[in-house]
């Protein structure tokens, strides 16, 4: 089974673990450089939460550099919500001092769709088919650069003009929303397919 490290410094970890396990993966909760190394992961999940808090904790626990190293080595990654923000090259409206890991050449805007009480569940017409998505103080991808594929927009199909809420590169999938909260396995399934393919190609987080 593919070994998936789930970053567990803060935020919605348990639902990702449950969904990954339901799809036949082994989910390993990591919150230290040591547990990250011990996981010997084939893939990484960055859950939702609060991206500026995650950023602070990544640095406090010495996790930032090891994660960047693994991502530089090609480790496949799935980020949801705060995880999407953490993967972005540019955060348009960062919290004071907030940094990202900068993996995906795109610009994001935090809390783009209003407040927590405006959070909503809806079905997206994604590049992978219909996806049931929960939006919780969700970010928007305001622009993407070369090599980033748009996988879903909110309110329109991918060829429409709705705000971009899901993107992919050869290495990463990043979602503004939380499929792990609606039970929709479309993107987790796609992520695990990519992890298995990368594993065959010998990319591994060791
Ligand atoms: N608004 C949060 C942030 O800036 C993201 C919300 C979420 O992960 N559900 O990180």
Boltz pocket constraint, residues with backbone or C-beta under 6 A from the ligand:
constraints:
  - pocket:
      binder: B
      contacts: [[A, 47], [A, 48], [A, 49], [A, 50], [A, 51], [A, 52], [A, 80], [A, 81], [A, 82], [A, 83], [A, 85], [A, 110], [A, 111], [A, 136], [A, 137], [A, 138], [A, 139], [A, 176]]
      max_distance: 6.0
